[in-house]
């Protein structure tokens, strides 16, 4: 639960909603306090979606995309090739 009058509610990456005390995170941030940065931004490098799994922000890549060393969807999935 966030505190609307705190100096940096939602760790500076979102707004604290006074109605229910929850954070509304900025694009590219997740978690109850907006403290989990999505790898490659909200769209995971443009080829997926960011979600919270086991307390970490991770990318769920779409189609022929896979995560690279940064965790963003910027690599070819197994069986695919080409330029990113």
Phi, psi and omega in degrees: 000133181266161178249110185306329183266005179293157181297318179228071179296148179060037180047029177078008182238028179181182180243140178273122180276115184296330184300319184228002177073022178255160179268140169252107189281150172291160177303133180094001180231145181223177177101161182298335178243017180055040183251009179246114181275130179286132177297124180075013180088182186304323182264013176055044180088009177095003185226031180182194180226144180269137177214164179260124178229124180051041176078012178231147175279122181227160179263137171252103186282150179257153173051235186271020183254150178222164179285147175259195183296342179271347184096352178275160181277076184234011180241159177283138177289162179307132180090356180244154176213165180141187180261147178263000000 
